[in-house]
Amino acid sequence: MPDTPAAPAVLDAARLRALTREFLAAHPPAGTDRLDFLRARFDAGLAWVHYPEGLGGLGAPRSLQAVVDAELEAAGAPDNDPRRIGIGLGMAAPTILQYGTPEQRRRFLRPLWTGEEVWCQLFSEPGAGSDLAALGTRAVPGDGGDWVVDGQKVWTSSAHLARWAILIARTDPAVPKHRGITYFVCDMTDPGVEVRPLRQITGEAEFNEVFLTGVRIPDSRRLGAVGEGWRVAQTTLNNERVAIGGMRLPREGGMIGPVARTWRERPELRTHDLHQRLLKLWVDAEVSRLTAERLRQQLVAGQPGPEGAGMKLAFARLNQEISGLEVELLGEEGLLYDDWTMRRPELVDFTGREAGYRYLRSKGNSIEGGTSEVLLNIVAERVLGLPAEPRTDKDVAWKDLAR
Ligand SMILES: Cc1cc2nc3c(=O)[nH]c(=O)nc-3n(C[C@H](O)[C@H](O)[C@H](O)COP(=O)(O)OP(=O)(O)OC[C@H]3O[C@@H](n4cnc5c(N)ncnc54)[C@H](O)[C@@H]3O)c2cc1C
């Protein structure tokens, strides 16, 4: 009888659990260097299981990541500190996966996932925030087949920590604003890149202004076709909203956690009115958490769509209302603030800090990743199908726009 080849094992939860256990047996967390462990996890396809083989995944359904994560957590395995590398994981990686060349995917995704290389996002400019497509940073072809970039970006989170940036710049001013943009990967250590801290309401400088002066970017670091940058940026922005609004949280894992704890531990602070408001916000937080879970499951079927805008809207409103309630509950104590010296934090730590920090930092939630007003427009037009806002500049060349 001829040998029949063994049927490939089905990648279901049981198989992934078995693969993770085999991996843990070969790389016991207690005896393995953290970075070696993370690199080996990537190479074994257990980093993000829905990515292709060879790029940290196994081509498995995205929903099965939870199976791998649970096994690794139970074994005390180190993680890649996702809060520190959120822009890389949540925005740069899906864009590189969708638009990158095989060489770009191979070069960037592994150190991005292990956290060896931090990423930032050079999108917003002083004259282009909500109206991002109006951006004025210019990229012109240089003499050696590269691009020369000049301009100013602003509100760039983590630019001071980043090795790489996703960057959009104008390559053709003679066509309407959405059409003349190209998407690049910028090396933040290159000559001509200058990063200056911007201090925010919390006293910290989480973000920066970035000045780009004659920065040379090889054409091999262009993502997508010349002039197609707006389309590429939509992938980044849709993923950004899901990354901000759709984080996986255990019950009471978000802002509601600290306020619920204070409520339980400090009966002397309770009033009837605060009780009613806390109950309502607790339910809202739980609904929002479960909706985010459902949105993540829908992602299994494809790329995030405009629904992420709704999720991010709810997240911003909830964080601001809950942190406001917490400050009221604590009274004078809620106004105490530990330190006002300018710090350069490595991550946004919502739950590990004091109530005053949460209150101040959550103000930015309705601005970052698209303001709540702009997200309402997206929900109105692309989810509910309501008439679009009048846009008189759609067919006007960017160079002829009033500025
Ligand atoms: C904490 C934080 C981190 C950030 N990190 C980054 C980053 O890493 N990289 C990056 O590129 N950017 C970053 N940003 C910038 C952010 O994306 C922009 O601030 C945001 O898109 C708004 O742009 P703007 O500040 O220019 O405000 P504007 O666009 O000038 O808006 C001003 C006001 O007008 C309203 N408005 C504007 N247009 C409309 C409209 N069509 N309909 C109704 N209302 C409208 C807005 O809602 C807002 O209230 C960050 C911002 C914050 C707060």
The ligand as an ORCA input file, in Angstrom:
! r2SCAN-3c Opt
* xyz 0 1
  C      -3.015     62.405     23.900
  C      -2.901     62.613     22.414
  C      -2.027     61.830     21.685
  C      -1.904     62.030     20.295
  N      -0.997     61.267     19.610
  C      -0.836     61.474     18.287
  C       0.167     60.753     17.561
  O       0.899     59.916     18.114
  N       0.322     61.000     16.256
  C      -0.450     61.919     15.579
  O      -0.276     62.057     14.380
  N      -1.391     62.631     16.238
  C      -1.599     62.434     17.575
  N      -2.544     63.170     18.264
  C      -3.261     64.227     17.541
  C      -4.740     63.975     17.307
  O      -4.954     62.981     16.337
  C      -5.356     65.327     16.893
  O      -5.223     66.188     17.997
  C      -6.784     65.214     16.495
  O      -6.914     64.535     15.283
  C      -7.471     66.589     16.383
  O      -6.753     67.455     15.596
  P      -6.401     68.945     16.100
  O      -5.781     68.830     17.454
  O      -5.643     69.620     15.027
  O      -7.811     69.659     16.299
  P      -8.709     70.345     15.169
  O      -8.833     69.414     14.024
  O      -8.191     71.718     14.899
  O     -10.109     70.430     15.888
  C     -10.481     71.510     16.774
  C     -11.936     71.304     17.183
  O     -12.787     71.387     16.010
  C     -13.620     70.231     15.913
  N     -13.819     69.858     14.511
  C     -12.867     69.823     13.532
  N     -13.420     69.413     12.366
  C     -14.731     69.176     12.610
  C     -15.836     68.707     11.804
  N     -15.672     68.415     10.504
  N     -17.056     68.566     12.399
  C     -17.219     68.871     13.716
  N     -16.226     69.319     14.523
  C     -14.998     69.451     13.984
  C     -12.845     69.146     16.642
  O     -13.707     68.110     17.102
  C     -12.202     69.910     17.797
  O     -13.110     70.070     18.861
  C      -2.694     63.005     19.645
  C      -3.583     63.798     20.399
  C      -3.689     63.611     21.767
  C      -4.647     64.463     22.546
*
